[in-house]
Amino acid sequence: MSSGKVGSVFDKRTALSRHELFRDAPQIVIERLSVRAQPLTFNCGRRVFSRGDESHGLFAVVSGHVRISTSCPEGRSELIMNLIGPNEVFGEVALLDDGLRTADAIAATSCCLLLLERRDLFPILNDFPILAVRLLAILSGRLRRTSQQLSDYAFVCAEQRLAKTLLTLAGHTERNDVRVLTTQRELGHMVGLSREGINRHLSVWQRKGFIALAPGACTIRDRAALAKIALGDGEVQS
């Protein structure tokens, strides 16, 4: 795992209190975890962990996105199983069974994470069983989302997948002019399309005014138009 330690870039207590696992948790839980949580940063494309690595704990995303994927032994192709964004956690499978990592985790954008080590988190799950129940609910939701993404790969065209991915990276907002920091190569990994294919779709959308492109970034100008494409209601390119 190659990363950079963060100083006081963000408040750990605030970051933990708004995460899906710890939202509405007693303040004592937030206090105990914030003392031990390790802030880390990863540049776009950097590996957080690899399939088969030993598990040291759970990661909470503070900002940015991390893609969870697996690749063939030769590394020539990659299957994206999940895209984890702000206020979500990942690494829960190996955390629960103390086994090896089951997939690769790679920064899809520059991101800030909190590492919660198993030795610190498990006593809290024992003391507050409701958090263990919530963790199981998160795991179930993750499996549902993975099933949907696999279905998309099988039955949804690349243009729809690209629109869905851009909207996911833009976050839960209805406003326009949201800037997404990612390269076309990284988008290709997430969508399952070559960089040239990504460029072709993005160039068409830019001409139509749906997006604006810049090196390493894409600004969404017309979220509603992308949402229509993601749902299959827009004009699909040939």
Backbone as JSON, one array per atom type, in Angstrom:
{
  "sequence": "MSSGKVGSVFDKRTALSRHELFRDAPQIVIERLSVRAQPLTFNCGRRVFSRGDESHGLFAVVSGHVRISTSCPEGRSELIMNLIGPNEVFGEVALLDDGLRTADAIAATSCCLLLLERRDLFPILNDFPILAVRLLAILSGRLRRTSQQLSDYAFVCAEQRLAKTLLTLAGHTERNDVRVLTTQRELGHMVGLSREGINRHLSVWQRKGFIALAPGACTIRDRAALAKIALGDGEVQS",
  "N": [[0.86, -1.19, 0.0], [0.76, 2.05, -1.05], [0.97, 5.32, -0.08], [0.15, 8.63, 1.15], [0.54, 10.18, 4.28], [-1.87, 12.17, 5.96], [-2.08, 15.43, 7.32], [-3.68, 17.77, 9.27], [-5.82, 17.97, 7.44], [-8.52, 17.4, 7.32], [-11.18, 17.06, 9.71], [-11.2, 14.33, 11.75], [-13.2, 13.38, 13.46], [-15.54, 14.64, 12.52], [-15.57, 13.61, 9.91], [-15.92, 10.84, 10.37], [-18.39, 10.82, 11.71], [-20.27, 11.34, 9.75], [-20.27, 9.19, 8.11], [-21.61, 6.24, 6.51], [-21.57, 3.94, 8.11], [-21.18, 4.83, 10.73], [-22.93, 6.85, 11.2], [-25.15, 8.51, 13.33], [-24.14, 7.09, 15.45], [-23.23, 6.56, 18.93], [-21.57, 9.26, 20.63], [-19.3, 8.5, 22.0], [-18.32, 6.37, 20.55], [-17.46, 7.6, 18.17], [-15.46, 9.21, 19.24], [-13.63, 7.31, 20.28], [-12.84, 5.96, 17.94], [-11.81, 8.02, 16.34], [-9.45, 8.68, 17.55], [-7.77, 6.58, 16.89], [-7.99, 6.2, 14.15], [-6.4, 6.21, 10.96], [-5.44, 8.69, 8.81], [-5.14, 8.82, 5.28], [-3.84, 9.52, 2.02], [-4.36, 9.11, -1.5], [-3.18, 9.29, -4.78], [-4.75, 9.61, -8.01], [-5.13, 6.5, -9.6], [-3.36, 5.14, -7.95], [-2.65, 2.24, -6.01], [-4.6, 0.93, -3.41], [-4.96, -1.48, -2.02], [-4.2, -4.94, -2.85], [-5.67, -7.83, -4.39], [-5.53, -10.71, -2.41], [-3.84, -9.66, -0.53], [-2.99, -9.3, 2.96], [-5.47, -8.48, 5.38], [-5.82, -5.49, 7.11], [-7.75, -3.92, 8.12], [-10.66, -1.75, 7.92], [-11.63, 0.58, 5.4], [-12.6, 3.96, 5.22], [-14.09, 6.23, 3.09], [-13.32, 9.56, 2.7], [-13.1, 11.64, 0.83], [-13.25, 11.72, -2.78], [-13.01, 8.82, -5.02], [-12.92, 5.25, -5.03], [-12.12, 2.4, -6.89], [-13.26, -0.9, -6.91], [-12.05, -3.89, -7.96], [-11.29, -6.72, -10.11], [-8.8, -8.57, -11.85], [-7.57, -10.36, -14.75], [-5.08, -13.02, -14.57], [-2.9, -12.26, -16.22], [-3.22, -9.59, -16.28], [-4.33, -8.11, -18.33], [-6.98, -7.43, -18.66], [-9.73, -5.99, -16.86], [-12.23, -6.22, -14.38], [-14.64, -4.18, -13.14], [-16.09, -4.08, -10.03], [-17.26, -2.49, -8.09], [-17.76, 0.96, -7.28], [-16.6, 3.07, -4.99], [-17.59, 5.76, -3.02], [-17.55, 9.07, -1.39], [-18.19, 9.04, 2.14], [-18.7, 6.36, 2.27], [-17.78, 2.94, 3.04], [-15.17, 0.46, 2.59], [-13.67, -2.8, 2.11], [-14.83, -4.51, 3.86], [-15.38, -7.25, 3.72], [-13.02, -8.87, 4.09], [-12.47, -7.87, 6.56], [-14.49, -8.92, 8.21], [-14.16, -11.74, 8.1], [-11.51, -12.06, 8.61], [-9.84, -12.82, 6.6], [-7.94, -12.98, 3.48], [-7.61, -10.17, 1.2], [-10.2, -9.85, -1.19], [-10.32, -8.63, -3.63], [-8.97, -6.07, -5.85], [-8.21, -2.74, -4.81], [-8.28, 0.44, -6.04], [-7.37, 3.81, -6.43], [-9.74, 5.71, -7.99], [-9.97, 8.36, -8.4], [-8.14, 11.18, -7.13], [-7.95, 10.77, -3.66], [-9.03, 10.9, -0.21], [-8.7, 8.9, 2.63], [-9.76, 7.04, 5.55], [-8.19, 4.75, 7.6], [-9.33, 2.14, 9.5], [-8.27, 0.08, 11.82], [-8.54, -3.47, 12.34], [-8.14, -4.4, 14.96], [-8.84, -2.21, 16.45], [-11.44, -1.66, 15.7], [-13.06, -3.96, 16.09], [-13.49, -4.39, 18.95], [-15.26, -2.27, 19.41], [-17.44, -2.98, 17.81], [-18.25, -5.18, 19.25], [-19.01, -3.98, 21.65], [-21.05, -2.31, 20.83], [-23.47, -3.64, 19.38], [-25.34, -2.84, 17.43], [-23.94, -1.53, 15.49], [-22.62, -3.59, 14.23], [-24.78, -4.86, 13.04], [-25.51, -2.87, 11.26], [-23.23, -2.85, 9.64], [-23.5, -5.34, 8.39], [-25.79, -4.79, 6.91], [-24.77, -2.88, 5.15], [-22.96, -4.47, 3.74], [-24.76, -6.22, 2.49], [-26.12, -4.4, 0.86], [-23.99, -3.66, -0.77], [-23.5, -6.03, -2.17], [-25.86, -6.19, -3.64], [-25.54, -3.95, -5.27], [-23.25, -4.66, -6.68], [-24.25, -6.82, -8.12], [-26.03, -5.45, -9.8], [-24.23, -3.89, -11.27], [-22.76, -5.86, -12.61], [-24.81, -6.87, -14.16], [-25.24, -4.62, -15.74], [-22.86, -4.58, -17.23], [-23.29, -6.78, -18.8], [-25.68, -6.29, -20.19], [-26.13, -3.56, -20.7], [-25.38, -0.81, -22.78], [-22.16, 0.66, -23.66], [-22.18, 3.46, -23.7], [-24.28, 4.18, -21.99], [-23.25, 3.12, -19.6], [-21.01, 4.73, -19.26], [-22.19, 7.25, -18.88], [-23.58, 6.75, -16.48], [-21.4, 6.28, -14.79], [-20.04, 8.77, -14.77], [-22.02, 10.35, -13.54], [-22.13, 9.11, -11.06], [-19.54, 9.66, -10.09], [-19.78, 12.38, -9.88], [-21.34, 12.7, -7.67], [-24.04, 12.86, -5.19], [-25.99, 15.01, -6.25], [-28.06, 17.48, -7.74], [-27.28, 19.6, -9.18], [-25.71, 21.46, -11.88], [-22.51, 21.94, -13.59], [-20.59, 20.54, -12.15], [-17.41, 19.46, -11.32], [-15.51, 16.75, -12.31], [-12.78, 14.93, -11.37], [-10.82, 13.01, -13.16], [-9.07, 10.79, -15.37], [-9.3, 9.99, -18.91], [-8.37, 7.47, -19.4], [-8.66, 6.25, -16.88], [-11.45, 6.39, -16.66], [-12.04, 4.63, -18.71], [-11.2, 2.19, -17.57], [-13.09, 1.97, -15.55], [-15.48, 1.79, -16.93], [-15.14, -0.19, -18.77], [-14.11, 0.11, -21.36], [-12.14, 1.14, -24.17], [-9.6, 3.76, -24.1], [-9.79, 5.3, -26.36], [-12.4, 4.81, -27.15], [-13.78, 5.95, -24.99], [-13.0, 8.63, -25.35], [-14.25, 9.21, -27.79], [-17.03, 9.14, -27.15], [-17.12, 11.15, -25.15], [-16.27, 13.39, -26.56], [-18.36, 13.79, -28.37], [-20.42, 14.39, -26.55], [-19.4, 16.73, -25.51], [-19.54, 18.46, -27.71], [-22.27, 18.67, -27.89], [-22.81, 20.1, -25.66], [-23.2, 18.9, -23.21], [-21.14, 18.3, -21.47], [-17.92, 19.6, -20.38], [-14.61, 19.37, -21.32], [-11.35, 18.98, -19.89], [-7.79, 18.73, -19.32], [-7.39, 15.83, -17.48], [-9.85, 16.12, -16.24], [-13.44, 16.5, -16.13], [-16.22, 18.47, -16.65], [-19.55, 18.48, -15.72], [-22.09, 19.77, -17.55], [-24.76, 19.53, -18.25], [-26.64, 17.83, -16.4], [-29.12, 16.55, -16.49], [-29.33, 15.68, -19.14], [-27.32, 13.72, -19.28], [-28.37, 11.97, -17.4], [-30.63, 11.04, -18.73], [-29.4, 9.61, -20.79], [-28.1, 7.64, -19.28], [-30.27, 6.22, -18.36], [-31.11, 5.09, -20.65], [-32.75, 6.57, -22.24], [-31.82, 8.53, -23.81], [-30.3, 9.63, -26.96], [-28.6, 7.1, -28.31], [-25.26, 6.65, -29.25], [-23.87, 5.46, -32.32]],
  "CA": [[0.0, 0.0, 0.0], [1.57, 3.25, -1.17], [0.09, 6.44, 0.18], [0.72, 9.71, 1.93], [-0.17, 10.52, 5.5], [-2.49, 13.49, 5.96], [-2.0, 16.14, 8.59], [-4.99, 18.19, 9.74], [-6.57, 18.39, 6.26], [-9.92, 17.3, 7.68], [-11.42, 16.66, 11.09], [-11.55, 12.92, 11.74], [-14.48, 13.18, 14.14], [-16.6, 15.04, 11.59], [-15.58, 12.66, 8.79], [-16.5, 9.58, 10.83], [-19.78, 10.96, 12.14], [-21.19, 11.39, 8.61], [-20.13, 7.97, 7.33], [-22.77, 5.37, 6.55], [-21.49, 2.96, 9.19], [-21.14, 5.44, 12.06], [-23.94, 7.89, 11.31], [-26.03, 8.34, 14.5], [-23.49, 6.3, 16.5], [-22.95, 7.34, 20.15], [-20.39, 10.1, 20.53], [-18.14, 7.78, 22.53], [-17.8, 5.56, 19.45], [-16.72, 8.51, 17.29], [-14.25, 9.64, 19.96], [-12.69, 6.19, 20.35], [-12.31, 5.66, 16.61], [-11.05, 9.14, 15.79], [-8.1, 8.66, 18.14], [-6.96, 5.53, 16.27], [-8.12, 6.19, 12.69], [-5.23, 6.7, 10.26], [-5.76, 9.38, 7.55], [-4.26, 8.5, 4.17], [-4.21, 10.06, 0.71], [-3.91, 8.35, -2.67], [-3.37, 9.94, -6.06], [-5.5, 8.82, -8.99], [-4.4, 5.38, -10.16], [-2.55, 4.43, -6.96], [-3.28, 1.04, -5.45], [-4.82, 0.93, -1.96], [-4.52, -2.84, -1.68], [-4.34, -5.89, -3.94], [-6.28, -9.12, -4.08], [-4.59, -11.63, -1.78], [-3.14, -8.99, 0.58], [-3.55, -9.45, 4.3], [-6.38, -7.4, 5.75], [-5.5, -4.81, 8.36], [-8.89, -3.18, 8.62], [-11.7, -1.19, 7.09], [-11.35, 1.92, 4.9], [-13.72, 4.88, 5.08], [-13.76, 7.26, 2.1], [-13.66, 10.93, 3.1], [-13.33, 12.34, -0.44], [-12.78, 10.97, -3.93], [-13.63, 7.52, -5.3], [-12.05, 4.08, -5.12], [-12.77, 1.32, -7.63], [-13.01, -2.27, -6.45], [-12.02, -4.63, -9.22], [-10.44, -7.9, -10.21], [-8.23, -8.65, -13.19], [-7.07, -11.68, -15.14], [-3.7, -13.19, -14.1], [-1.95, -11.52, -17.05], [-3.44, -8.17, -16.05], [-4.71, -7.41, -19.57], [-8.36, -6.97, -18.57], [-10.14, -5.68, -15.49], [-13.66, -6.16, -14.15], [-14.97, -3.27, -12.04], [-17.21, -4.63, -9.27], [-17.89, -1.43, -7.32], [-17.13, 2.28, -7.23], [-16.89, 3.51, -3.63], [-17.46, 7.21, -2.94], [-17.51, 9.72, -0.07], [-19.07, 8.58, 3.21], [-18.89, 4.92, 2.18], [-16.66, 2.15, 3.53], [-14.85, -0.73, 1.81], [-12.78, -3.73, 2.8], [-15.59, -5.13, 4.94], [-15.4, -8.72, 3.64], [-11.84, -9.39, 4.78], [-12.56, -7.45, 7.96], [-15.38, -9.79, 8.97], [-13.68, -13.12, 8.23], [-10.07, -12.02, 8.88], [-9.16, -13.49, 5.5], [-7.19, -12.14, 2.56], [-8.41, -9.29, 0.37], [-10.83, -10.6, -2.27], [-10.28, -7.85, -4.87], [-8.07, -4.93, -5.85], [-8.79, -1.42, -4.55], [-7.42, 1.4, -6.71], [-7.96, 5.16, -6.41], [-10.28, 6.12, -9.28], [-9.64, 9.78, -8.42], [-7.41, 11.49, -5.91], [-8.89, 10.54, -2.57], [-8.63, 10.85, 1.19], [-9.31, 7.76, 3.3], [-9.43, 6.74, 6.94], [-8.01, 3.33, 7.86], [-9.74, 1.71, 10.83], [-7.69, -1.25, 11.97], [-9.43, -4.48, 12.91], [-7.94, -4.49, 16.4], [-9.52, -1.07, 17.06], [-12.86, -1.64, 15.34], [-13.82, -5.1, 16.6], [-14.01, -4.16, 20.31], [-16.41, -1.36, 19.34], [-18.57, -3.76, 17.3], [-18.71, -6.01, 20.37], [-19.65, -3.12, 22.65], [-22.24, -1.69, 20.24], [-23.89, -4.6, 18.34], [-26.11, -2.21, 16.36], [-23.0, -1.2, 14.42], [-22.38, -4.84, 13.5], [-25.96, -5.05, 12.2], [-25.41, -1.89, 10.17], [-22.18, -3.31, 8.74], [-24.08, -6.41, 7.58], [-26.69, -4.15, 5.96], [-23.92, -2.27, 4.13], [-22.45, -5.58, 2.93], [-25.86, -6.68, 1.65], [-26.33, -3.39, -0.18], [-22.86, -3.73, -1.69], [-23.72, -7.19, -3.04], [-26.92, -5.83, -4.58], [-24.98, -3.02, -6.24], [-22.35, -5.42, -7.55], [-25.1, -7.58, -9.05], [-26.54, -4.51, -10.79], [-23.14, -3.5, -12.15], [-22.48, -7.01, -13.49], [-25.9, -6.88, -15.13], [-24.98, -3.52, -16.67], [-21.79, -5.0, -18.15], [-23.8, -7.79, -19.72], [-26.86, -5.9, -20.95], [-26.24, -2.12, -20.93], [-24.35, -0.36, -23.73], [-21.04, 1.38, -23.06], [-22.54, 4.87, -23.54], [-25.06, 4.27, -20.75], [-22.35, 2.86, -18.47], [-20.18, 5.92, -19.1], [-23.03, 8.3, -18.27], [-23.8, 6.35, -15.08], [-20.15, 6.44, -14.04], [-19.82, 10.2, -14.57], [-22.98, 10.82, -12.55], [-21.7, 8.58, -9.77], [-18.37, 10.42, -9.67], [-20.21, 13.75, -9.57], [-21.94, 12.69, -6.35], [-25.49, 12.98, -5.06], [-26.4, 16.4, -6.4], [-28.83, 17.74, -8.96], [-26.79, 20.82, -9.83], [-24.79, 21.35, -13.0], [-21.17, 22.51, -13.43], [-19.81, 19.75, -11.19], [-16.15, 19.05, -11.95], [-15.08, 15.4, -11.97], [-11.34, 14.79, -11.61], [-10.41, 11.67, -13.56], [-8.55, 10.75, -16.74], [-10.07, 9.14, -19.82], [-7.89, 6.1, -19.2], [-9.31, 5.74, -15.68], [-12.84, 6.16, -17.01], [-12.08, 3.4, -19.49], [-11.13, 1.07, -16.64], [-14.34, 1.88, -14.8], [-16.6, 1.51, -17.82], [-14.85, -1.36, -19.59], [-14.01, 0.61, -22.73], [-10.81, 1.68, -24.46], [-9.49, 5.21, -23.95], [-10.27, 5.89, -27.61], [-13.86, 4.76, -27.1], [-14.21, 6.98, -24.04], [-12.79, 9.93, -25.99], [-15.26, 9.39, -28.83], [-18.29, 9.5, -26.51], [-17.0, 12.43, -24.46], [-16.17, 14.46, -27.56], [-19.72, 14.05, -28.86], [-21.17, 15.07, -25.48], [-18.9, 18.1, -25.38], [-20.1, 19.23, -28.82], [-23.69, 18.89, -27.59], [-22.92, 20.97, -24.5], [-23.52, 18.15, -22.0], [-19.97, 18.32, -20.61], [-16.76, 20.37, -20.83], [-13.41, 18.58, -21.05], [-10.07, 19.62, -19.59], [-6.84, 17.67, -18.97], [-7.61, 15.19, -16.19], [-11.11, 16.53, -15.61], [-14.65, 16.63, -16.95], [-17.26, 19.23, -15.95], [-20.89, 18.14, -16.18], [-22.85, 20.98, -17.83], [-26.19, 19.21, -18.34], [-26.83, 16.57, -15.69], [-30.36, 15.91, -16.94], [-29.07, 14.99, -20.4], [-26.58, 12.49, -18.96], [-29.27, 11.06, -16.7], [-31.46, 10.4, -19.75], [-28.57, 8.6, -21.47], [-27.87, 6.56, -18.31], [-31.5, 5.43, -18.27], [-31.41, 4.54, -21.95], [-33.76, 7.39, -22.9], [-31.17, 9.48, -24.71], [-29.93, 9.13, -28.27], [-27.4, 6.3, -28.19], [-24.38, 6.79, -30.4], [-23.57, 4.22, -33.02]],
  "C": [[0.89, 1.23, 0.0], [0.68, 4.47, -1.03], [0.86, 7.54, 0.88], [-0.1, 9.96, 3.16], [-0.7, 11.94, 5.4], [-2.3, 14.14, 7.31], [-3.39, 16.49, 9.07], [-5.84, 18.71, 8.58], [-8.07, 18.35, 6.55], [-10.03, 16.81, 9.13], [-11.91, 15.21, 11.11], [-12.89, 12.66, 12.4], [-15.65, 13.51, 13.21], [-16.72, 14.04, 10.45], [-16.24, 11.35, 9.19], [-17.99, 9.7, 11.13], [-20.75, 11.01, 10.97], [-21.08, 10.16, 7.72], [-21.31, 7.03, 7.55], [-22.74, 4.4, 7.71], [-21.66, 3.6, 10.56], [-22.14, 6.58, 12.23], [-24.9, 7.56, 12.45], [-25.43, 7.45, 15.58], [-23.27, 7.17, 17.74], [-21.64, 8.11, 20.02], [-19.14, 9.38, 21.03], [-17.51, 6.9, 21.46], [-16.94, 6.42, 18.54], [-15.4, 8.93, 17.95], [-13.2, 8.53, 19.98], [-12.04, 5.91, 19.0], [-11.43, 6.78, 16.07], [-9.63, 9.2, 16.35], [-7.2, 7.71, 17.38], [-6.99, 5.55, 14.74], [-6.91, 6.84, 12.03], [-5.62, 7.38, 8.95], [-4.7, 9.11, 6.49], [-4.74, 9.19, 2.9], [-3.63, 9.18, -0.38], [-4.17, 9.18, -3.92], [-4.13, 9.02, -7.0], [-4.61, 7.73, -9.59], [-3.55, 4.61, -9.18], [-3.35, 3.3, -6.33], [-3.4, 1.18, -3.93], [-4.45, -0.43, -1.4], [-4.8, -3.75, -2.87], [-5.05, -7.15, -3.46], [-5.22, -10.06, -3.52], [-3.77, -11.0, -0.67], [-3.78, -9.36, 1.91], [-4.42, -8.23, 4.62], [-5.98, -6.81, 7.09], [-6.67, -4.01, 8.9], [-9.81, -2.68, 7.54], [-11.3, 0.22, 6.65], [-12.64, 2.71, 4.79], [-13.29, 5.99, 4.12], [-14.24, 8.62, 2.61], [-13.94, 11.77, 1.85], [-12.73, 11.52, -1.57], [-13.5, 9.64, -4.09], [-12.56, 6.44, -5.44], [-12.78, 2.99, -5.9], [-12.31, -0.03, -7.08], [-13.11, -3.17, -7.67], [-11.21, -5.9, -9.07], [-9.96, -8.0, -11.64], [-7.76, -10.07, -13.46], [-5.61, -11.79, -14.71], [-2.67, -12.42, -14.91], [-2.12, -10.02, -16.9], [-3.9, -7.4, -17.27], [-6.14, -6.89, -19.52], [-8.77, -6.85, -17.11], [-11.66, -5.61, -15.43], [-13.92, -5.29, -12.93], [-16.21, -3.81, -11.33], [-17.94, -3.57, -8.46], [-17.08, -0.15, -7.44], [-17.55, 2.9, -5.91], [-16.61, 5.0, -3.51], [-17.48, 7.75, -1.53], [-18.58, 9.19, 0.87], [-19.45, 7.11, 3.09], [-17.63, 4.23, 2.72], [-16.39, 1.0, 2.57], [-13.81, -1.55, 2.55], [-13.48, -4.5, 3.9], [-15.57, -6.65, 4.91], [-14.24, -9.31, 4.41], [-11.83, -8.99, 6.25], [-13.36, -8.46, 8.77], [-14.82, -11.2, 9.14], [-12.18, -13.22, 8.51], [-9.28, -12.77, 7.81], [-8.39, -12.51, 4.65], [-8.14, -11.25, 1.76], [-8.93, -10.07, -0.84], [-10.79, -9.88, -3.61], [-9.22, -6.77, -4.74], [-8.86, -3.66, -5.51], [-7.82, -0.38, -5.08], [-8.12, 2.76, -6.7], [-8.42, 5.53, -7.81], [-10.09, 7.61, -9.5], [-8.69, 10.0, -7.25], [-8.38, 11.39, -4.74], [-8.22, 10.6, -1.2], [-9.41, 9.74, 1.88], [-8.95, 7.77, 4.78], [-9.31, 5.23, 7.07], [-8.36, 3.05, 9.31], [-9.28, 0.27, 11.01], [-8.63, -2.19, 12.71], [-9.33, -4.53, 14.43], [-8.62, -3.35, 17.15], [-11.03, -1.13, 16.85], [-13.65, -2.77, 15.99], [-14.29, -4.93, 18.04], [-15.23, -3.24, 20.32], [-17.63, -2.09, 18.8], [-19.13, -4.68, 18.38], [-19.47, -5.2, 21.4], [-20.96, -2.51, 22.14], [-22.71, -2.57, 19.08], [-24.68, -3.98, 17.2], [-25.21, -1.82, 15.2], [-22.67, -2.43, 13.58], [-23.55, -5.13, 12.56], [-25.9, -4.1, 11.0], [-24.34, -2.3, 9.16], [-22.69, -4.43, 7.84], [-25.04, -5.83, 6.54], [-25.91, -3.5, 4.82], [-23.39, -3.34, 3.18], [-23.53, -6.1, 1.99], [-26.13, -5.7, 0.52], [-25.22, -3.41, -1.22], [-23.03, -4.9, -2.66], [-24.82, -6.91, -4.07], [-26.37, -4.91, -5.67], [-24.04, -3.72, -7.2], [-23.15, -6.22, -8.57], [-25.64, -6.69, -10.15], [-25.45, -4.11, -11.77], [-22.77, -4.63, -13.11], [-23.56, -7.13, -14.55], [-25.7, -5.79, -16.18], [-23.92, -3.91, -17.7], [-22.32, -5.97, -19.2], [-24.86, -7.24, -20.67], [-26.97, -4.41, -21.29], [-25.09, -1.67, -21.82], [-23.32, 0.53, -23.03], [-21.39, 2.85, -22.81], [-23.34, 5.08, -22.26], [-24.17, 4.08, -19.53], [-21.47, 4.08, -18.2], [-20.97, 7.05, -18.43], [-23.28, 8.0, -16.8], [-22.56, 6.61, -14.24], [-19.86, 7.92, -13.77], [-20.77, 10.77, -13.51], [-22.62, 10.34, -11.15], [-20.51, 9.37, -9.23], [-18.73, 11.85, -9.28], [-20.89, 13.83, -8.2], [-23.44, 12.91, -6.38], [-25.89, 14.46, -5.07], [-27.16, 16.55, -7.7], [-28.27, 18.93, -9.73], [-25.84, 20.5, -10.98], [-23.44, 21.97, -12.63], [-20.4, 21.85, -12.29], [-18.58, 19.21, -11.9], [-15.72, 17.69, -11.42], [-13.61, 15.25, -12.35], [-11.01, 13.33, -11.89], [-9.92, 11.73, -15.0], [-9.44, 9.85, -17.6], [-9.63, 7.68, -19.69], [-8.56, 5.47, -17.98], [-10.79, 5.5, -15.92], [-13.0, 4.87, -17.82], [-12.04, 2.17, -18.62], [-12.46, 0.87, -15.93], [-15.51, 1.43, -15.66], [-16.4, 0.22, -18.61], [-14.78, -1.02, -21.05], [-12.61, 1.16, -22.94], [-10.8, 3.19, -24.27], [-10.02, 5.9, -25.2], [-11.8, 5.9, -27.65], [-14.43, 5.8, -26.16], [-14.12, 8.36, -24.68], [-13.86, 10.22, -27.03], [-16.6, 9.83, -28.22], [-18.22, 10.88, -25.86], [-16.94, 13.59, -25.44], [-17.54, 14.82, -28.12], [-20.52, 14.81, -27.81], [-20.7, 16.51, -25.28], [-19.47, 18.98, -26.48], [-21.57, 19.57, -28.58], [-23.9, 19.78, -26.36], [-23.26, 20.24, -23.21], [-22.38, 18.23, -20.98], [-18.95, 19.3, -21.17], [-15.51, 19.61, -20.4], [-12.22, 19.47, -20.78], [-9.11, 18.5, -19.24], [-7.09, 17.13, -17.56], [-8.9, 15.54, -15.5], [-12.22, 16.61, -16.64], [-15.69, 17.36, -16.12], [-18.61, 18.9, -16.56], [-21.71, 19.43, -16.31], [-24.36, 20.73, -17.81], [-26.42, 17.84, -17.72], [-28.06, 15.81, -16.18], [-30.14, 15.13, -18.24], [-28.31, 13.68, -20.16], [-27.47, 11.48, -18.26], [-30.18, 10.34, -17.69], [-30.68, 9.31, -20.48], [-28.36, 7.4, -20.55], [-29.07, 5.65, -18.2], [-31.87, 4.77, -19.61], [-32.44, 5.33, -22.72], [-33.14, 8.37, -23.9], [-30.87, 8.83, -26.06], [-28.59, 8.41, -28.17], [-26.56, 6.42, -29.44], [-24.12, 5.45, -31.03], [-22.09, 3.9, -32.9]]
}
